Amino acid sequence: MHEVRLSDGTITLSPLRPDDAEAHLAGEDELLVRWLNGGPGTREGVEAYFRHCREQWETGGPLRAFGIRVGSEETLAGTVDLRFAAEDLAPGQVNVAYGLYPSWRGRGLATRAVLLASHYAAAEGGEEAVIQVDPENRASAEVARRAGFGPGEQPPGNGGTQFDWYVRDLRDAPR
């Protein structure tokens, strides 16, 4: 597998690896569990998911999960992932999801990660990026706005889950 590395000089995005599991579990907190993970992680569960992420990279699957890495040692600060196909996405739409560990929040790193991931999605043929945000998650909505996303329409009939949708046209993004 060709190792994808994206950097803006402050952060680096590279595929999640099974050996990231310990750092991920150490960084997981109540907010990540609530807004992103859907439940507390276990070592076995996180390692299995990270292996799945790696397999998606290797097979060209619809999931591209990146670790958000900071500094010369590339310390894992969080994750950002792209889904190029999902039940509630139209053709050409790419879902963007992200989360930072508590000690890395409030520094603009999530916005940087979303921008880098969006450029990657555009280069891979994505036409529109979508961020789905729980209406109570104001911090995530701010990240979307700072990254150039605007309000979008949630498609009808996605099981009653109500998210605020933020969208960004990728067709004019630099590739």
C-alpha positions in Angstrom: 0.0 0.0 0.0 1.3 3.5 -0.9 1.5 5.4 2.4 -0.6 8.6 2.1 0.8 11.6 4.0 -0.8 15.0 3.9 0.7 18.0 5.8 0.1 21.7 6.1 3.3 22.2 8.1 1.5 22.1 11.4 -0.3 18.8 11.3 0.2 15.6 9.3 -2.6 13.2 8.3 -1.6 9.6 7.7 -3.6 6.4 7.8 -4.5 5.0 11.2 -2.4 2.0 12.2 -3.1 -0.8 14.7 -0.3 0.6 16.9 -2.3 3.8 17.3 -4.8 2.0 19.5 -3.1 2.8 22.8 -2.8 6.5 22.1 -6.4 6.6 20.9 -7.7 4.9 24.0 -5.6 7.2 26.2 -7.1 10.2 24.5 -10.7 9.1 24.4 -13.0 11.1 26.7 -16.7 11.7 27.3 -17.0 14.1 24.3 -15.5 11.7 21.8 -17.6 8.9 23.1 -20.8 11.0 22.8 -20.2 12.8 19.5 -18.1 10.4 17.5 -17.5 6.9 18.8 -21.0 6.0 20.0 -19.6 4.2 23.0 -16.4 3.7 25.0 -13.6 1.9 23.2 -12.0 -1.3 24.3 -8.5 -2.3 23.3 -9.8 -5.2 21.2 -12.5 -3.1 19.6 -10.2 -0.2 18.7 -7.5 -2.5 17.3 -10.1 -4.4 15.2 -11.5 -1.1 13.9 -8.0 0.2 13.1 -7.2 -3.0 11.2 -10.5 -2.6 9.3 -9.4 1.0 8.4 -6.0 -0.3 7.2 -7.8 -2.9 5.0 -10.0 -0.2 3.6 -6.9 1.7 2.5 -5.3 -1.5 1.0 -8.4 -2.6 -0.9 -9.6 0.9 -2.1 -12.7 0.7 0.1 -15.0 3.7 0.7 -13.4 4.5 4.1 -10.2 6.6 4.5 -9.4 7.0 8.1 -6.5 9.3 9.0 -4.6 9.9 12.3 -4.2 13.6 13.0 -0.5 13.9 14.0 1.3 16.8 15.5 5.0 17.7 16.0 8.2 16.1 14.8 7.3 12.9 16.6 3.9 12.9 14.9 2.0 12.5 18.2 -1.6 11.2 17.6 -3.9 14.1 18.4 -7.1 12.7 17.0 -8.7 11.3 13.9 -10.5 12.4 10.7 -12.1 10.1 8.3 -13.7 10.2 4.9 -16.5 8.0 3.7 -16.9 8.0 0.0 -20.1 6.0 0.1 -22.9 5.7 2.7 -26.6 5.1 2.7 -27.5 8.8 3.2 -25.0 10.2 0.7 -25.7 11.1 -2.9 -23.2 10.0 -5.5 -20.1 12.3 -5.4 -20.7 13.2 -1.7 -18.1 12.4 0.9 -18.8 12.3 4.6 -16.2 13.9 6.8 -16.0 13.0 10.6 -13.4 14.2 13.0 -12.4 14.3 16.7 -9.5 15.5 18.8 -8.3 14.3 22.1 -8.9 16.8 25.0 -5.3 18.1 25.3 -5.3 19.1 21.6 -8.7 20.9 21.4 -9.0 24.7 20.9 -5.9 25.1 18.7 -7.5 25.0 15.2 -6.2 21.5 14.5 -9.6 20.0 13.6 -10.1 22.8 11.1 -6.7 22.1 9.5 -7.5 18.4 9.4 -10.9 18.9 7.7 -9.2 21.2 5.1 -6.5 18.7 4.3 -8.9 15.8 4.2 -11.3 17.8 1.9 -8.4 18.5 -0.5 -7.6 14.8 -0.5 -11.3 13.9 -1.1 -11.4 16.4 -4.1 -8.3 14.8 -5.6 -10.0 11.4 -5.2 -13.0 12.6 -7.2 -15.3 13.8 -4.4 -17.6 16.5 -5.5 -19.2 17.7 -2.2 -18.0 17.2 1.3 -20.6 16.7 4.1 -20.2 17.1 7.8 -23.1 15.9 9.9 -23.3 17.5 13.3 -25.5 16.9 16.3 -27.3 20.2 16.9 -25.9 20.3 20.5 -22.3 20.0 19.3 -21.5 23.6 18.8 -17.7 23.1 18.7 -18.0 20.7 15.7 -20.3 23.1 13.9 -17.7 25.9 14.3 -15.0 23.6 12.8 -17.3 23.1 9.8 -17.9 26.8 9.3 -14.2 27.7 9.7 -13.4 25.1 7.1 -15.7 26.8 4.6 -18.7 24.5 5.0 -22.2 26.1 4.8 -25.6 24.8 5.9 -27.0 22.0 3.8 -30.1 19.9 3.6 -30.3 16.5 5.3 -31.9 13.9 3.1 -35.3 12.6 4.2 -35.7 9.2 5.9 -32.4 8.5 7.6 -34.0 6.7 10.5 -35.2 9.8 12.4 -31.7 10.9 13.4 -31.6 14.6 13.2 -28.2 16.2 12.3 -27.3 19.6 11.0 -25.7 19.1 7.7 -22.8 21.3 6.5 -21.6 21.0 2.9 -18.7 22.3 0.8 -18.4 22.1 -2.9 -15.1 20.3 -3.7 -15.2 20.7 -7.5 -13.4 24.1 -7.2 -11.0 23.0 -4.5 -7.3 22.9 -5.3 -6.3 19.4 -6.3 
